[in-house]
Amino acid sequence: SGLGDAAAAAAAEGDEPVRPLCKPRGICSRAYFLVLMVFVHLYLGNVLALLLFVHYSNGDETTDPGPQPRAREDPPPAPALSPLPRLEGIKVGYERKVQLVTDKDHFIRTLSLKPLLFEIPGFLSNEECRLIIHLAQMKGLQRSQILPTEEYEEAMSTLQVSQLDLFRLLDQNHDGHLQLREVLAQTRLGNGWWMTPESIQEMYSAIKADPDGDGMLSLQEFSSVDLRDFHKYMRNHKAESSELVRNSHHTWLYQGEGAHHVMRSIRQRVLRLTRLSPEIVELSEPLQVVRYGEGGHYHAHVDSGPVYPETICSHTKLVANESVPFETSCRYMTVLFYLNNVTGGGETVFPVADNRTYDEMSLIQDNVDLRDTRRHCDKGNLRVKPRQGTAVFWYNYLPDGQGWVGDVDDYSLHGGCLVTRGTKWIANNWINVDPSRARQALFQQEMARLAREGGGDSQPEWALDRAYRDARVEL
């Protein structure tokens, strides 16, 4: 998805981006990673359909390229960008004083070192929180859930894969059987449906995949199943809101030049907090406002994704002048604001915060899935209670040792716990940085040129929210 309304349709404590679901081994080839990237980024498909991409080929190039666009003159080399600032955590519980607004001190408290996570009480005033909620209600909120697209269905119709390869990929412990835990570890999302042991067994029963009913699939049982039946079942399943990956509504509020003065003030505060350049912050996504009603949740996910040669960042694709099949969200930082006090539940959980090690398979033990925020939030390592005006922020990437973006921080896995009473309102500021330093520099250079030559109308679509820009609501 892009960062316009279609792509903006993602969610609450952060949209889950493109990320691999296994480490490369044997048949887990780059082609497989491409599939996983499409899968997570679009929030649809199921693991069995998704894994059909293992041997997916882009096909031969056409011998008739057709009319070619006129080659444009290459822009001058972009200036080198300075290293990205990064706040030090020091130790859990460490506090430091900062001044983000005139005549007021704020205190930043370290909540964890893995991920590097901080809390700032009183970042927003109660009046500012109420204003943001009011503006979001004026703008109108839409359901956060994303459903399959025509492009996905078309891609699925072209896939071919060996069922033996698929079985080997899922069989993590190589014992010749697919346990529910192994399937769950590879299953993130299926047509927006959150997979549980019960839902997988229900699917097995519906397509007669597990004749002996032991919850495991042998190679023989797996080979006898028509894989299209899995996809058909997932496509036709009508999930309740409690069965979805997330259950919330959201909208986007413009913060650029000409926005409400409070929206501009918040962006300037974020700029001082992060110590990033104005170019990076101003060209990042608008403010996302999310409402969780009673029963709302968002299962654990990460906000950003790695970029492989076959992917590009959503924000820099506009100027990269590259042809790549997939895109992902590149969010260097997440700044999350709590806009109200929640009567019951609604914490933000970091299931593996400050674990000594990270292992994907260890997220599911003894029928406890730590990613499941409806059932097992209480078992996560760290939970942050929503308090009106408090902000929490964290880094979604590790440093690369050269002052720029490195690998995704797996410990940044987080989710929104079930709201048991009342309503929960939050807002997200995501700071977009391309892991390619050169591409980020080119993007900033090109956006500056467009601003000089064409004014505001030359800004990226997602940076200019016309529907909100004309709204004027004073405190």
Disulfide bonds with the S-S distance in Angstrom:
Cys22-Cys28 2.46
Cys313-Cys330 2.00
Cys377-Cys417 2.03
